[in-house]
Amino acid sequence: MQGYKGLKVYEKSYGLAIKVYQDTRQMPKEEMYGLTSQLRRAASSIPATIAEGYGKKESMAEYKRYLLMARGSCNEVRVWIDMCADLGYMSNEWRAGMQNSYDEVSKMVYGLIVSKRPES
């Protein structure tokens, strides 16, 4: 039994959260408790919220509520990604790749929200 770890969206969002942690190591030290922390927190909250919601999937309404929160975190991550690039901390190529990846995660989460099955 794989549980939430078997969800493709969990795998993708978890991998992206790890990438965010790795990539933000190069951020300026003065951003450790600001932008770096905000981006890391938002990125890591996506797979964590998916996992938490999966544990409540007996109630489809509750499960979908958690998925909506995860989707909101995808939007938050996109804001922080833009800010990192606009401040010159990350390249525009990094921005484009990360934005595309989080767009994909958001679409995957939406697919779970509109599906009838909790394990798509």
C-alpha positions as CSV (number, residue, x, y, z in Angstrom):
1,M,0.0,0.0,0.0
2,Q,1.6,3.2,-1.2
3,G,-0.9,5.7,0.2
4,Y,-0.2,9.4,-0.5
5,K,3.3,8.5,-1.7
6,G,1.8,6.8,-4.7
7,L,0.2,10.0,-5.9
8,K,2.0,11.4,-8.9
9,V,1.2,14.9,-7.7
10,Y,2.8,14.2,-4.3
11,E,5.9,12.8,-5.9
12,K,6.3,15.8,-8.2
13,S,5.6,18.4,-5.5
14,Y,7.9,16.7,-3.1
15,G,10.7,16.6,-5.6
16,L,10.2,20.3,-6.4
17,A,10.3,21.2,-2.7
18,I,13.6,19.4,-2.4
19,K,14.8,21.4,-5.5
20,V,13.7,24.7,-4.0
21,Y,15.7,23.9,-0.8
22,Q,18.8,23.1,-2.9
23,D,18.4,26.0,-5.3
24,T,17.9,28.6,-2.5
25,R,21.1,27.7,-0.8
26,Q,22.7,30.3,-3.0
27,M,20.4,33.1,-1.9
28,P,21.9,36.0,0.1
29,K,22.3,35.3,3.8
30,E,20.2,38.3,4.6
31,E,17.2,36.6,3.0
32,M,17.5,33.5,5.2
33,Y,14.6,34.6,7.4
34,G,12.7,36.5,4.6
35,L,12.3,35.4,1.0
36,T,14.3,32.1,1.3
37,S,12.2,31.0,4.3
38,Q,8.9,32.0,2.6
39,L,9.7,30.2,-0.6
40,R,10.8,27.1,1.2
41,R,7.8,27.1,3.5
42,A,5.3,27.4,0.7
43,A,7.0,24.8,-1.5
44,S,7.2,22.2,1.3
45,S,3.6,22.9,2.4
46,I,2.3,21.5,-1.0
47,P,3.3,17.9,-0.5
48,A,2.6,18.1,3.2
49,T,-0.9,19.3,2.7
50,I,-1.6,16.7,0.0
51,A,-0.4,14.0,2.4
52,E,-2.5,15.4,5.3
53,G,-5.6,15.7,3.1
54,Y,-5.1,12.1,1.8
55,G,-5.3,10.9,5.4
56,K,-8.8,12.5,5.6
57,K,-10.0,11.1,2.3
58,E,-12.9,9.3,3.9
59,S,-14.6,12.7,3.6
60,M,-14.3,13.7,0.0
61,A,-15.2,17.3,0.9
62,E,-12.5,17.5,3.5
63,Y,-9.9,15.9,1.1
64,K,-10.8,18.5,-1.5
65,R,-10.5,21.3,1.0
66,Y,-6.9,20.2,1.6
67,L,-6.2,20.0,-2.1
68,L,-7.5,23.5,-2.6
69,M,-5.1,24.7,0.1
70,A,-2.3,22.9,-1.7
71,R,-3.3,24.6,-4.9
72,G,-3.2,28.0,-3.1
73,S,0.3,27.2,-2.0
74,C,1.2,26.6,-5.7
75,N,0.2,30.1,-6.4
76,E,2.1,31.4,-3.4
77,V,5.2,29.6,-4.6
78,R,4.9,31.3,-8.0
79,V,4.9,34.7,-6.4
80,W,8.1,34.0,-4.5
81,I,9.7,32.5,-7.6
82,D,9.0,35.8,-9.5
83,M,10.3,37.8,-6.6
84,C,13.5,35.8,-6.5
85,A,14.1,36.4,-10.2
86,D,13.0,40.0,-10.2
87,L,15.4,40.8,-7.3
88,G,18.3,39.2,-9.3
89,Y,18.8,36.2,-6.9
90,M,17.8,33.7,-9.5
91,S,18.0,33.6,-13.3
92,N,15.1,34.1,-15.6
93,E,15.7,30.5,-16.9
94,W,15.3,29.2,-13.4
95,R,12.1,31.2,-13.1
96,A,10.7,29.8,-16.3
97,G,11.5,26.2,-15.4
98,M,10.1,26.5,-11.9
99,Q,7.0,28.4,-13.0
100,N,6.3,25.6,-15.6
101,S,6.8,22.9,-12.9
102,Y,4.5,24.6,-10.4
103,D,1.9,25.2,-13.2
104,E,2.0,21.4,-13.8
105,V,1.6,20.6,-10.1
106,S,-1.3,23.0,-9.9
107,K,-3.0,21.3,-12.8
108,M,-2.4,17.9,-11.3
109,V,-3.9,19.1,-8.0
110,Y,-6.9,20.5,-9.9
111,G,-7.3,17.1,-11.6
112,L,-7.6,15.5,-8.2
113,I,-10.1,18.1,-7.0
114,V,-12.5,17.5,-10.0
115,S,-12.1,13.7,-10.1
116,K,-14.4,11.4,-8.3
117,R,-11.6,9.2,-7.0
118,P,-9.1,10.3,-4.3
119,E,-6.2,8.3,-5.7
120,S,-5.7,9.6,-9.3
